[in-house]
């Protein structure tokens, strides 16, 4: 869909957005410097900035759910992150040569032995040239799109009364002009702190400037610890920072994306709430971050998983949970919000928590197994942890050949999915590895025998000699891109004729130019129209491992060209137009960029 242009900027919302955050809250900022999405008091909360899914023109008089700092007579805008941070700098110029810089961030730094990450958003407006004039539109919403927010004011603050939460804007800007949304000249730096309803201690400007410096140092120090590949360092660092932003640090949960209800393609009604922790998505996230040494995310997530396993009734694991470990995520709709580009519904919650998806058992074990071997961890796993995982392995053994909804979360039918079965096999196989590490020979032999038995059953049920490929289900002869993951799981080797035949079939059946579909058959909502970005990265990995490195590098570079200006990707892409669809930023897609960069990069020794 082509965006209308007004004043040199797109009016129709798109996903060319810049995330900021602090692992407690986050916000998405559009190419005009407007906050258009952000929830409080955490990522799965009520959007105080809801414009992204409001359906209205954000420049319109009735636009709500945004925080805009509009430069009068603006003719140009440039945006960039401060190097190796999620601090965004937006530079605007006007027709007279005037210019301002807006610095946006969520505070995050060490203070008094703890990480300071408040429910807060900071903006600093600095004059650069001329006599720039701005108009500030801070129009928060409550209760999913309700713009009737009561506010009060003082000499240097405005209070907004939301549902069960009050936010206070403390500022050095003229409060009266802000409330009346009148334009005024920027003659000195202006500081805006939208956070808890507390009196601001100390000088506002000095404190906010210090927060900016501390936050910059925190993120640059974190990024400095990443073991980046030689090539594509910027891609890896930006993806890693954004994956970190997707972790709710208080519990260690990792959400699949920061948004809800961005359609998978125009008018599809495939609008899902991704602000929760899928066991599958989180597994892929920590796997990718482990490759670049970000062990803090793994340690936090393992703590979250231990609580999930402890609370699992009879060993049953759901596909997803809330960021506090909530098992119930009732799916409703937000009637006040028309949806992204008016393409509703806007969903809150996700019915998939009720589904049966057996691959979760494998992902729990695979996420945990590193802790039995990695001496860098503050808390290595021991026998007690092994015993807790035994219940998970037993469920994997019991359920590996039983029907489930599969990783694509089909809502109206079930099959025995090869991917789910292979993940269950991996749970038992890796438990054997952990038992060996602990010197538990009897347990090692038991779990290895079980894994070998499961492997034979899967190979017999999924192999289709007549078409020379593995089937995506035990009962059919169908294709989906998850079959490529049999290589990543070490279920098949790259030179195994069965894998080569499967890869050829998947590539022929599902590849559309430079992109891969999940599957090419109708599901609950008809025939999918967009490609699933992580599937393309799975293909790139398979090309590399099967000796097709030039093809893999070319395809990887093409995918990198699809990124937003922020260097990120959403879940889906139109294979014809290249337009991004689906929730954003999507952890799966960021994982794919990290994994492929690490695999394909030249070694550091190439330049030493």
N, C-alpha and C positions, 0 to 999 in steps of 0.2 A: 504494500500500500504506500503510495507516494505521500509524503508529508506536505501539507500546505506550508508556505514560507511567509513569515511576517517579520519585518525588521531583521532579515538575515538569519533568523532562527526558526527551526521547525515548531509548528504549533501542535500538530497531532503528537500525542505522547509516543515515545519509542523507548527502547531499552538501552540507549546510549547513555548510561547512568554511571555515576561515580559513588561507590560505597565509602562511607566513613563509619567508625565504630570503635568500641573499646571492650568487646566481649561481654557486655551487659546490655547495651543498646546499640543501634546502628541506624543509619539514614542513607537514602539514595538521593543524589543531587543531579539534576538534569543539566543539559548543555547551556541553559540560561542561568545557571547558578541558583536554581530554586530547590529547596528541600521538597520532594514530592512523595516520599515514603519514609516512614519511621514509626516504630511502635514503642509504647512504654507500658509497664516499667521494664519490659524485656522483649526479646525478639518475637515472641508469640502473643504479645499483648495487643491492646487496642491502638490502632494507628492514629497518632496525633497528627501525622502528615499522611493523608490518604488520597491526595490528588491523583496519584498514578492510576488508581482504579476508580476514580470518581466519574470519569466519562466526560468531564467538562474541559473546555479550553482553559489552560492555566493562566492565560493572559486576560481572561474575561473578568468583568466587574463582579460576577457572582462566583468566581473561583474560590474554593475553600480547601482546607487540608494541605496548606503549603506555607512555606516561609521564603518569600522572595525579597531580594534586595535589587531593585530595578534602577539602573543608571539612566538618567534622562538622555534622550537622543543617542542611545547606544548604537554604534556602528560596527563594533568588533568585540569578540570575546575569545579568550584563550584559557585553557585549563590544563593543569598538570598536578601530579602529586609531588610533594616534597620527597626527594629520593629516599626509597626504602622505608616509607611510612604510608599510612592511610590518611595523611593530612593533605587536604586539597587546597590548591591556590587557584582562584579564578581571577583573571585580569580582564577588566572591561574598559573600553575606550569609547568616547563620545565624538560627535561630529566636529567639535571645536578643539579636539586634541586632548581633552581632559581624560584622566584615567584613574581607576581605583583598583586595588587588589583586595580580594576577599579570601580570608583563610578560614577553612572550616575543619573542625575535628571534634572528636569526643575524647575528653581527658582520660589518660591512662598512664600511670607511672607508679613507682614505688614510693610509699610514704609511711613512715613509722612502722616499717617492717611488713607492711601489707600493700597489696596492689590497689591503688585508688582508681576506681572505674565507676563513677557515679552515673545515675540516670540523668545525663546532661549532654547538651550540644552547645558548642562554642563557635561564634563567628567574630572575626576581627576584620573591620573595613579600614583600609589604609589609603589615604590619598597619594597618588603618584605624580600626576601632572595636572596643570590647569586648575579649573574651578568646577570639579564634578559635582553634580547634584543627584541625590538618590531618593527613592521612595521605598519604604519598608512595608511589606505586607506579611504580617504574621497572623495567620488565620488557622489556628488548630481546630481539630474536630474531636469529638468524643463519641463513644458508643457506636463505632463503625459508621462514620459519615455525618453525624449530627453536628452542625456548625453553631448551634445555640450553646455557646460556651460562656458562662458567666465570668467576668474578669473585673478585677479591681486594680487600683494603681497607687503608687507612692511617689516620692520625689525621684527615685531612680530605679523603680521596678514596676512590673505589671504581673499580677497573679492571674492564672487561668485555673478555674475549678473544673476539673475533669471528673469522670466517674471513679470515685474511690482514690483519686490522686490529684494533687495540686502541683502545678509547675509554676515557677517564678522566673520571669525574665528580668535579670539584673543587667543594667546597661549604663554606659556613659553617653549614650545618645539622648536627645531630647524626648522625654517620655510622652509629652503631649503631642508632638508631631508624629510619633510612632502610632499612638492610638488613633489619631485622625488620618493616618496614612498620607500625610502631606509631604511634598518634596522639600528637601533642604540641602544646603551645601555641605560637603565633607571637607573640613579644613584641618582636621587632626584625626588620629586614629580613634575609631569607635569600637567599643567592646560589648559583646552580647553574650551572656551566659544564661541559657535556658536550662534550668535544673530544679533540684528540690526546693520546696517552698520554705526556705530558710534565709535568714538575714545573711548577707554576704559579709564575711569578716575581712577586714583589710581593704586596701585600695583596689578597686575593681580592675582598673587598667593594668596595674603592676601584677596583680595576682593572675589574671588571664594570660598576660604575656609570659609569666613564669610557667604556667600550665602548658603553653605551647612548646616552650623549650624542653620541659621535662618529658612531654609526650613524644617529641621528635627524638630525643635521646633514647627513650625506652624502645621505640620501634626500630631505630637504626641499630641499636645494640642487639635486639632480637634477630634482625635480619643478618647481622654480621656473623652470627653463629650458624647460619645455614650453609650446608655443604653443597653449593651450587655446582652444576656442570660448567664446563668452559664456554660452551655455546648457549645462547638463549638465556643468559643469566637474568635479564630483566623480566622475561616471561615467567621464569620459575619464582623469582622473588615476589613479584606482584601476585601470582597465584597463591603462594604460600601465605602471604599476609592476609589475603582475602579468605582463605580457608580458616586461618586463625580467627578472623572476625566472625566466622560461622559457629564458633564454639561458645556455648554459654558457660563461662568459666566457673561460675559458682558450683555447678554440678559436674562439669566435664562433658555434657551432652553436645553433640554436633548436629546442627540443623542442615537439612538438605539444600535450603536456599533461604534468602532473607525475605522473600515475598510470598504472597498468596494470589492465586487466581489469574496469573498471566496465561492466556490461552496457548495451547500447543500449536494452534494455527487459527486463522481468522474464522470466527463464528463456530468454532468446534465444540464449545461447551466443555472441552477438556481443561477445566479450570480447577486446579487443586491447590490446597494449602500445604506448602512445603516447609513451614516454620517449626518442624518437629524433627525428632531424632530417629531416622530409619537405621536399624542395625546394619543394613547392607551399605547404605551410603557412607555411614561413619566408618565402617571397615575400610572402604576404599580410600577415604580421606586420610586415616592414620597410616595406611600403607604407603600412600604417596609422600606424606610428610616425613615418615621414617626414612625414606630414600634421601632426604635432604637434611636429616638430623634434627628435626623439630620434635624432640622427645617430650616436651612439656605437654603438647596436645595429646599424645598417646597416654601419658600418665594420667592426665585428667579424665580422658575417656575411659580408661580401664577402671578407675574408681567408680564412674557412672555405671559401667557394665556390671561390676561386682554387686552393686545394689540391685540392678535389674535381675540378675541371676538369683540373688538371695530371696527376692520377692516372688519369683516365678512359681505359680501354683502347679504342683505336679510336674515341674520342669518345662511347662509350656511357655514359649517365648513368642511375643507378638512381633509383627514386622516393624512397628514404630511405637514410640512413647513420647510423652511431653518432655520438655527440657528439665523438669523437676522429677522425671520418672513417672509421671501420671499415666496410668494405663488406659484411661477413658478419654477419647478425643472426639466427642459427638460432633458430627458434621452438620452445620446449619448454613444458612445464607444470610447475607447482609443486604436487606432490601433498599437501604438508602443509597448504596453505591451501585452505579450503573455498570461498572466494570472497566477494564482496560480498553480504551477506545469505544466504550459503550458495549463491549462484548461480555456481558455477564454470563452466569452469575458470579458474584464474589462469595467464595466459600470460606467458612471459618471452622476449623476442625477437619478431621480426615477419617472417613469411614473405613479406610484400609486397616485401621487398628483392629478391626474385627476379623480381618482375613486370616487365612492360614497360608503362611509362606515358609516352607521348610528350610530354605537356604539360610535363614537367620541362625540356625544352630551351627552351621559351618563358620559363619562370619564371626560369631562370638568366640569360638575356639581359635580361629586364625588371628583375630585381634589380640588375643591373650598370649598366644604361644611365644611371642618374642620375649615376654617378661620372664620366661624360664631360662633364657640364654643371654640376655643383654645386661652386662655388668655395669653399664652406665646409669641404669635406672636407680632412683632412690629406693624403690621397693621392688626387688626381684620376687618372682612367684616361687612358691614352695609347695610342699605336699598338701597343705590345707587348700590352696588354690586349685591344685590338681583335682582334689576330691570334689570341689564345687563344680568343676567342669565335667566331671564324670557323668553327672545327671544330664548335662547338655549332650554329651556323646551318646548316652543311652537313648535319648529322644531322637537323635539323628539316625541311629541304627534302626529304631522302631519305625520311623516315618519316611525314610529315604525313597521308598518305592510306593508311596501313597500320594494320591492327588493333592494338589494345592493350587493357589491362584497364580503362582509363578512370580518372577521378579518384575514382570510388567503389570502386575496387580489387576488381572482381569476380574471384572466384577460379576459376571454372570455365568462363568463356566470354569471348571477345574480339569486339570490333567496331571499326569505324572511328568513333571518337567525335568529334562535331563540336567539343566543347570542346577536346580534345587537338589537333585539326587547327587550330583557331583560335589556340591558344597557339603552335603551330609557326609559323603565319603571322606572329604578333606578333614572334617571334624575328627573323625576316628583315626585317620592317618596321622594327623598332627598330635593327637593325644598320645599315640605311640612314641612320637619323637620326644614329647615332654616327659613321658615316663622313663625313657632311656636316659634323658638328661638328669633325672632325679635318682637314677640307679635302681629303679623299680622294674626289674627284669620280668617278673610275672605279669605286671600290668602292661609292659611294652609288648610282650608276646600276645596277650589277649587282644589288645586294641589293633595290633597289626593284622592278626588273623581276621578280625571283624572287618577291617578296611579292605583286605584282599577279597573277602567274600562279597562285599558290597561292590567292589570294582568289577568283578566277574559278572554280577547281576546287571549292572548298568551297561557294560559293554554288550551283553547279549540282548538287552531290551532296546537299546538305542541305536545300535548299528544297523544300517540298511545296505546290505551288499549290492542290491539291485541298482541303487543310485550312488553307491560308493561314498556314503557320508553318514555322519551321525544325525539322528533326528532330534528336533527340539523337544519332542515328547515321546514317551514310551509307546503310545498307542497309535501314532501316525507317522507320516514321512514329511514333516514340516520343517521349516527353517526359521530360526531367529538368530540375531547377532550374538546372543549370549553363548552360543556354541564356541565362539572364538575363545572364550574364557577357559575352556578345557585345557588350553596351553598354560595360561597364567596359574591355574590350580595345580599344575604338574600332573594332571590326569592323563594327558597325552603329551608326547614329545614333538618338537617341531619337525623332525624327520620321519615321524610315524605316517605311513601312507594314509591311514584313516584320518589324521588331522589335515593332511594336505588335500585330500578329497573333500573334506568338510569345508575347509577354507575356500577352495575353489567354488563350491556350490553356494556358500554364503555370499561371496563376492559377486558372483554372477546374478544371484537372485535378489540381493538387497542393496547393492551399491548403485547410487545415482550420481554419476559424475564424481565429484570430490566428497561425497557424503554417503553415509550409511543409514538405512532405515533400521528400526528395531525388528520389524517384520513387515511383510507386504500382504497380509490377509486382513479381512475385516475383523474388528473386535466389537466391544459393547457400543462404541460410538461411530462405527463405520470404518472406512479405510483411512489409515493415517496419511496425512499429506506432507508432514515435515520429517526431516531426518533427525535422529537422536545423536547429539554431538559426541557423547562418550563412545558410542558404537564406532564412530570413525576413528577415534583414538585407539580402540581395541584392534581395529583393522591395521592401523599403522604399526602397532606393537607386533602383530602377527607377521606383517610383511618383513619387519626387521629380523625376527627370529627365524624366518624361513629363507633368509639370504637375499631379500629384495630391498636392500638398503636405499638405493637411489629412488625407488618408487616410494618408500616410506618417508624419506626426507622431503620429496616434492609434495606429497600429500600433507605432511605436517606444516610445511611453509604455507600451503594454501589455506589450511585451517587457521593459522595465525593471522592471516589477512582478514579473517572474518571477525576478529575481536572488536570490541567497542574501543573508543578512545582511551578508556581506563585500562585496557589490556585484558578484558574479561570476556566470558561467554555465558549465554543463558543455556537452557536445557536443549532447545530445538532450533533448527534452522531450515528455512525454505530452500530446497536444493536448486531451485530455479533462480530466485531473486537474491538469495543470500541474506534475507532479512531474518533477524533473530526473533524467536518466539519462546514461550515457556518461562518458568520462574527464573529469577536472576538475583545475584550471580549464583550459578548452579555448581554445587561442589563436585559432582561427577565430571563436569567439563573442565574444571580447574585441575582436578586430579589427572585427567587425560593429558593436559599440557605438561604438567610436571613429569609424569611417567615417561612420556615420549621424549622430552628434552633430555632427561637423564640417559635414556637408552641410546639416543641417536647422536649425542654430542661427541665431538672429538675429545680425547683425553687432555687434561691439563699439560701432560708431558709433551704435547704437540707444539707448545710454544715455549717450553722451558729450555 
